[in-house]
Amino acid sequence: MNKIKKAIILTVGLTLGLYVQAQDKILNPDISYAGTPRTCTIGGINISGVEGYEDYMLTGISGLQVGQEIEIPGSEITNAVKRYWRHGLFSDVQISADSIVGRKIYLHIALKTRPRVSAINYEGLKKSEREDMEQKLGLLKGSQITPNMIDRAKILAKKYFDDKGFKNAEIVINQHDDVANKNEVILDVIVDKKQKMKVRTITIDGNKELADSKIKGGLFKKGAFAKTHEAGKLSSFLKAKKYTPERWETDKKKLIEKYNELGYRDATILKDSVWNNDPKHVNIYLKLDEGQKYYLRNITWVGNTVYTTDYLNNIFGMKKGDVYNQKLLHKRLNEDDDAAANLYYNNGYVFSSITPTEVNIVGDSIDLELRVIEGPQAYLSHVRINGNDRLYENVVRRELRTKPGDLFSKEALMRSVRELASMGHFDPEKINPDVKPSPEDGTVDVNYNLEQKSNDQVEFSLGWGQTGVIGRIGLKLNNFSMANLFNKNKEHRGIMPIGDGEVLSLGAQTNGTYYQSYNASYSTNWLGGKRPNQFSVSAYFSKQTDVSSTYYNSSYMNNYYSSMYGYGNYNYNNYENYYDPDKYVKLYGISLGWGKRLRWPDDYFSLSAQLSYQRYDLKNWSYFLMTNGSANNLNINLTLSRTSTDNQLYPRKGSEFSASVTLTPPWSAWDHKDYKNLANDPYSATYSAEQQEKYRWVEYHKWKFKAKTYTALSGGQKCFVLMTRVEMGLLGSYNKYKKSPFETYYVGGDGMSGYSTGYAEETIGLRGYENGSLAYNGYAYDRFSLELRYPFMLGNTTIYGLGFVEAGNAWSDTKYFNPFDMKRSAGLGVRIYLPMVGLMGIDWAYGFDKDNVNGTKGGSQFHFILGQEF
């Protein structure tokens, strides 16, 4: 009975409660902003209109949450709507009340997302410009379109074309619905670049001490402005005339720097303006206040204890009475290799600083105080090598001049970078030492961040000559390990014998019948692995066969001469039908080399020696002084060299120099033979036997000098570089009646050794002339070059262009040597370095003089370079 009563009471209570709720619930209430706000608690939030997003994420953007008390109407709802608009993803936002039940309000947030980009079309642009725009504008397929995104893209596009000199460029971005995809649009980026803007006139006021010509520059004169010049004037020929705001801002700073360099420390630009002169040109107006010229009066050093004031003054180089040149001041304190700050950095004072302070100005004189903070000497704590997994760690570390426990030295750091670049295993443009000083413990960590490059070379080439197809195969391993070949290296970590940075080269060349050549060599710069001692060994064999005598009476030769003199029909034929196995030259050779780095005069020097033996077997060979028999050549070569270039592939600074002498024993001084009357008549019956006796052991002394310098004409990685070259060689004899028939100079052309002479002659190039046209068997030569280079690409693949002027000559006897008697040429070229192929190039050159062999003008010549730098 009690349970029934309780159930009746509960049922009545629930019914009354539902009745009361039904009475308080207001569906879709009309909220008037003119009425009195009422406080409600959010009972629920419903989201609609958006797919692909979780409700809790969309609700979170509003800042509203269930249980929160808000005023209706009130700022909470208004702020929620603003948050959705600021988010940028929605094109429509509505917040309404579904119902109000008592003091609880149930909200409905209706959203509409902005459309996404389905495609982007660019009009009025080149391919390269379109690719740049795609990267810079930030418009991506699949992204949602917002007004800010479109406005930002227009601003970036306008800036991009301003920087390119198209100051009047117009950019329009249209969008239209993609009928194939719901809620997606297609963007059309339409660009009208107009005309590229150039500078018509530059008007300068207020410049009394620095004339217009010194600011603007002349035809052969550099001015303060580097990138801003007037179009249509001879003084601006070959100079940049494009106008961009960035260029103009840069050149204004350069102008003030120029005044500061001349002592005008107060020089300022009072006013400048730029306006359109016509659709293609702008005018520039500039008003200056030069101020007065200042000079140094007193120079004092404060805080220096390690180095005396006199010593620092000597390093500084500026003295009382000098013009107050602020550019030179900073160079002598910080920038130059021998600057005062580097004096400290090279001796461990990595925490040191030198601050120039103007302490007194009287009239046109300045008292300068150089405040030195020396700090403690810092030692290297950790030296880490990152990015290397081809060479063994010790192979890289032995090239470094920075080792844990050493005093920090900026000079040693830069030298280490140079040595790493010279190894050839890492991209020299990306060797980036990260120096991390630690003031807490007074130490420095150095991290060498390296990027490996492949420098092994595989060659397989085919060519065509008069003797048929010529094939060559070659393999050059620049990271070979002899120890790993015999499994003696405990660190051996692979199948291939690599890791020690040694060089193994194998090559073969043949055309089957007329010529074949084989060579092999091995070298290491660290014999034993602990000292920089060089060791090399090489061997080669070659055989070349000539054509028979009937060739010169053949119809081919008759047609050839007929064509030369203007009659008959010239039909090309090759040598294949005139092979004569009884005319040949065989060459055998082996050499052993040793070298050592020197410490004096400095450690860029090295001394090397090479002991070589060559044997020449000739039969009816008419291209040397000796035609039949065998000759032997035992010689030793001594070379003193110095190399300080900063980069193997594209040097910007430094030099290469070598002086060498090759000596054979003076056999004629010991055998007491009358060489004057020996083998002089080629038609005598005893000529071949006497010739064999004369050249059984070849004797000579051969002298050679080479020098190259590299000078960067501007800063940065991509810069013009001037290369200068001086080269000369002499082949002398101990006995004037026993001149060597071998090791002569083959001069002219591309400088690449042809198989016609092989190892019996040294090939010397001189562009603008045919191969061998200056000397076929020369005993002296010289060559002088000026070459201006500019890189188009640097890194694993390196490409640079060059222009050159060149001169040189060759002589049949050393007594005729005359360095002022030169054959001149000039031309253009390009070089390409590919990791697996090596260096390749092509030159066009024009020879201005007649050659020595044919007596014809060099004229226009193309030269191909493969596997070597010309």
Disulfide bonds with the S-S distance in Angstrom:
none
